[in-house]
Amino acid sequence: MQNKYKKIILNFLMIIVFTVPLYSFRLPMYPIENTSEWVFSITNNLGSSQVVYGADMNVYGEFISSTPVYNYWYRPSGNNPRKVTYFENEKMYGIQSQVILNATTSEITLKVYPQMPVIIRSNGRKVMAFVNFEGKEYQLKYVSVHAEKAMIGIKIKSVQLVLTSQGWETRRTIY
C-alpha cells in the first residue's frame, strides 16, 4: 500500500515539473563558458547538465532590468538549453532575492544557500560573481554539488565552492 502512495506522489511531482509553462523566459542562443551570459554555474556529479546563471547587460556592462540575473539548464551534449522549472527554482536553483547596488553591481541570494550573498559585477568587458568567504573576497567560478540518488529525488552529500583569488583556484566546502 505504501508503494502505491509513493508512485502517486512521484507521478504528481513529475507532472508539475514537466508541465510548467515555458513562456516569458530569456535564453542565450549558444551559451559558452566565460562569455558575458555565463557568470557562474552549479554542477553535480549525477549528470553532465549544469544550471548556469547569467546577467542581462548592455554593451557598456550595465544592467538593463531590475532583475538582471537569470538561470537556465545547459547541456554540453549539444541539446538546447532549457528553462529551470518552477519546482527546481523553488527547491534548489532559484534566486531568493536580487538587489541592484549600482549600474554594474548586483547582489543576489540563492535559495540553496541564502547565508552567502553573491555579488555580480561587471568591469565593462566581463561579468563575474564574487563571494566573501572567511573574511576574504573570492571570484566564484562554480558550485559543485555531490549527490546520491534517493528513493524520491536526490540526497545532497556535500557542496563545494570553486573559487579563485589572485590567479589561484581553491575549493571550499560549505555543506
N, C-alpha and C positions, 0 to 999 in steps of 0.2 A: 504494500500500500504506500509506503514512503517513497519508493522509486517512482510511482505514478505521479506524486506531487512534485518530485524533483524534475521530472520530464516536463510537466505542465509549466512550472516556473521557468525552466530553461527555454522552452519554446516561446513563452511570453517575452522574456528578455531579448531573445533573438529577433522577434517581430518588432520590438521597439527599436533596437539598434539598427536594423536594416530598412526600416520604413520611415525614418526621419527625413523630412523634405530637404533637398539639397539646393534650395533657391537662395538667392542673395548671398553668395559666397565668392570671394575672390581667390583665384589660384594663379600663380605664375605658370606660364606655359611650359617651361622646361627648367625646373629648379636645379641648380648646380651648387654644390657646396661653396661657401665663401663668396657668393655673389651678394648684391645688396638685398635680395629677397631672403637669403638664408642667414639668420642671425645666430641661432643655436638650435640644437635638436635633442630629443630624448630617444635613446636606442634601448633595445632589450635583447636578451640572449635567445628568445624564443622564435625569432624570425628576422628577416632582413629589412623589414619596414622600419621607418623612423617617423616620429612626429617632429615636424620642422616648424620653427617659429620664425616668422618673417615680419617685416615692417613696411607700411605704405609710406614712401617718402618721395619728394620731388627730386629734380636733378641737382639741387643745392644741398641735399642731405637734411631737409626739414620735413617734419611730419605733416601729412596732408589731411589727417582726420583726427577726431577727438579720441578714437580708439584705434590707433595705427597698428598695433601688434596683433597678429592673427596666427593660426596654426593649421596644418594640414598633414595628411599622411604622404610620405614619399617612399616609393618602392624602387630601389636601384635596379630591379629586374626589368625595368622598362615600362611597366604598367603606368597608366596615367595617375597623377596624384589625385587623392580624393579627400573630401571634407572629413574632419573628425566629427563623429556623431555626437548627438546631444548627450547620450549616456556616457560616452568616453570623456567628453568635456566635463560633465558633472562629477565623475568619479576620479579622474586622474589627470588628464592632459589640459584641462581648462585653465583659463586666465581668470583669477578671482577678482582682480582689480587692475586698472590702468590709470595712471596719473601722468599728464604731460607736465614736465618740470620747466621746459623751455622749448624753443623751436627744434632743437636737435637732441633732446634728452627726455626719456620717459621712464617711469618706474612701474614695473608690473609685479604682481604676486601670483604665483601659480597655486592652484588648488592642491596639488600633490605635496607642496612644502611651503605653506604661507609664511613660515618664520623667517625665510630668507628672500627678501625682495631682490629682483633682478633689474639692473639699470640698463636700458637700451640707449646707446649713444652713437651718434654719427660724427665723423670728422669731415664730412663733405664728400668723401670718396668711398668710405666703407662704414657699414653699420656693425656694431659689436655689442655683446652682452657682458656685463660685469656683475660680480657678487662680492660682498665683503665676507671674508671667512677668517676667523681667528684674528680679527683686527686688521687685516690686510686686504686691499682690493686686488682681485684677480679677474682676468678675462675668462668668461665661461665659454668653453668650446662645445661641450655637450654633456648630457646627463646619461649615465649608463645604469640601467636597471637590470638586476639579476633576479629572475623569477622562475617559478616552477609551476607546471600545470596542476591545478587542484580539481576537486570534484566539480565545482562550479567556478569557472573563471580561472584566475591565476593567483598565486600567493607570492608576494614580493619578499625576497630573501635579503637583498641589500641594494642600496642606491649609492652610486659614486658620482661625484662631480669631477669632470676632466677640465682642469684649469691651466692657464698659462700666466706667467709673470716674468717679465724681462727675458723672454725667449725660452724659459724653462717650462716644461709641461709637468704637471703633478696631478695626482688623483687623491681626492679627499672623500672618505666615506661619511655619509650623513645619516644612513639608516642601515 
